[in-house]
Amino acid sequence: MRKILPPLALALVAACAAQANTPLFTAECPNGAFISSEEDGDIIVNGDAASVDRPSDTFWAVFYEGVEYDVTFDETGAMVSYTAPGGANGMCATEMLSDGE
């Protein structure tokens, strides 16, 4: 048990630290979606929590009702695009509220 606890504690601390540094942004998309990031790390789409895959600090894939929203971060802020079933896609108007620092 002692061997499992330290790695588990480190993973929990790392997860909390990553969420504490969540960049805050909002985005409005041509498909009518409104997206916002929350300080606790959640991504909200049209008022509902979305599923999020964070393969890196600079790219997140957000999934909501069959639509994938790709969020890319760079030194200028966030860019959000979407791809819907059937191939409909577009860019969203994005506003950075905080860079998470």
PyMOL commands that set and color helices and strands:
alter all, ss='L'
color gray80, all
select helices_A, chain A and resi 5-20+85-87
alter helices_A, ss='H'
color red, helices_A
select strands_A, chain A and resi 24-28+34-37+43-45+48-49+51-53+59-64+67-74+77-83+89-98
alter strands_A, ss='S'
color yellow, strands_A
deselect
rebuild
show_as cartoon
